[in-house]
Amino acid sequence: MGLFGLFGRKKDEDEEVDPADYAGMRLEIMDEQENLLFAARADNSWDGSMELRALTVPRLPPRAEYYPVLMRGYQVKTRKAVHMEGNITPQGNGVWSVEDLKITSKDNDRAFYRQETTVRGTVMPLRQRGIAEASCRLINVSAGGVCIQTAAEFMVGERFLLKSTLFEGWKPTPVMCAVRRVTRRKSSTEYGCEFIDLSPAIESAITRAIMDIQRERMRGGS
């Protein structure tokens, strides 16, 4: 399947990448099958090109010098997910250049790759002190947020402290979350949440964990 087949064509084929909008953006770099290859930050962008600095070790074919990729990130100014495509080449020292850069969509769709999980945890509402923790089940996790199922009641925009291992085998990791989406089911409620003030170290660790899970599944480990 081609790149445009995955994300759809841009509404404006002449749209250019504005360096002020994308410099510093965290991006997830994927192949055409949407397998996560590595995480990066956009250092600069200009005239249909972009410079990336890898945050995790890239998972690419040996000595790959030219590789078509999909890129997905989150634009803080518009609070929208941004989907792009381009061709990347290594420049050394963890720096990659992107040529033929195109924006394929800007929307409210998910900004980061999400990994399904079955771990459990607790949530601590912050709207007032003294409220007891409530149990929750994690449905999926990404470097940008988490989807949980819980009997606790939250509103969009509300914040809470999530205590969970996030992934099997991890130590309990407390993270601050903000509710961005509420989905009510017949017997439960699901909350799509954004991580707040997540440290770069934890963000990179989550991405590496997702990549490790993908790698094991591709090897037939699940």
Long-range contacts (C-beta under 8 A, 24 or more apart in sequence): 1-32, 2-32, 3-32, 3-68, 3-70, 3-85, 3-104, 4-85, 4-104, 6-32, 6-34, 6-70, 7-70, 7-83, 7-85, 7-104, 7-105, 8-104, 8-105, 9-104, 10-102, 10-103, 10-104, 10-105, 15-103, 16-47, 16-48, 17-45, 17-46, 17-48, 17-50, 17-84, 17-101, 17-103, 18-45, 19-44, 19-45, 19-46, 21-75, 21-77, 22-50, 22-73, 22-75, 22-82, 25-73, 25-74, 25-75, 25-82, 26-55, 26-73, 26-74, 26-143, 26-144, 26-203, 27-52, 27-71, 27-72, 27-73, 27-84, 28-71, 28-72, 28-73, 28-112, 28-113, 28-143, 28-207, 29-58, 29-69, 29-70, 29-71, 29-88, 30-69, 30-70, 30-71, 30-72, 30-113, 31-67, 31-68, 31-69, 31-70, 32-68, 32-70, 34-70, 34-113, 35-214, 35-218, 36-113, 36-207, 36-210, 36-211, 36-214, 37-69, 38-207, 38-211, 39-143, 39-203, 39-204, 39-207, 40-96, 42-73, 43-95, 45-101, 48-99, 48-100, 48-101, 48-102, 49-97, 49-98, 49-99, 49-101, 50-86, 50-97, 50-98, 50-101, 51-91, 51-95, 51-96, 51-97, 51-98, 52-88, 52-95, 52-96, 52-97, 52-98, 53-94, 53-95, 53-96, 54-94, 54-95, 54-96, 55-200, 55-203, 55-204, 55-207, 56-204, 56-207, 56-208, 56-211, 58-96, 59-211, 59-215, 64-90, 65-89, 65-90, 69-98, 71-98, 72-111, 72-112, 72-113, 73-111, 74-111, 74-112, 74-144, 75-106, 78-106, 80-106, 80-107, 80-108, 81-106, 81-107, 81-108, 81-109, 81-110, 81-111, 82-106, 82-111, 83-107, 83-109, 110-142, 111-144, 112-142, 112-143, 112-144, 112-145, 113-142, 113-143, 113-210, 114-140, 114-141, 114-142, 114-147, 115-140, 115-141, 115-142, 115-167, 115-209, 115-210, 115-213, 115-214, 116-140, 117-141, 117-166, 117-167, 117-168, 118-168, 119-164, 119-165, 119-166, 119-167, 119-168, 120-164, 121-148, 121-162, 121-163, 121-164, 121-165, 121-172, 122-162, 122-163, 122-164, 123-148, 123-150, 123-152, 123-160, 123-161, 123-162, 123-163, 123-177, 124-160, 124-161, 124-162, 124-163, 125-152, 125-154, 125-158, 125-160, 126-158, 126-159, 126-160, 126-161, 127-158, 133-163, 136-162, 136-164, 138-164, 138-166, 139-190, 141-166, 141-167, 141-206, 141-210, 142-206, 142-210, 143-195, 143-198, 143-203, 143-204, 143-206, 143-207, 143-210, 144-194, 144-195, 145-177, 145-180, 145-192, 145-193, 145-194, 145-195, 146-175, 146-177, 146-193, 146-195, 147-190, 147-191, 147-192, 147-193, 148-190, 148-191, 148-193, 149-188, 149-189, 149-190, 149-191, 150-188, 150-189, 150-191, 151-188, 151-189, 153-189, 154-179, 154-182, 154-191, 155-179, 155-182, 156-180, 156-181, 156-182, 159-196, 162-193, 166-206, 166-209, 167-206, 167-209, 167-213, 170-209, 173-202, 175-202
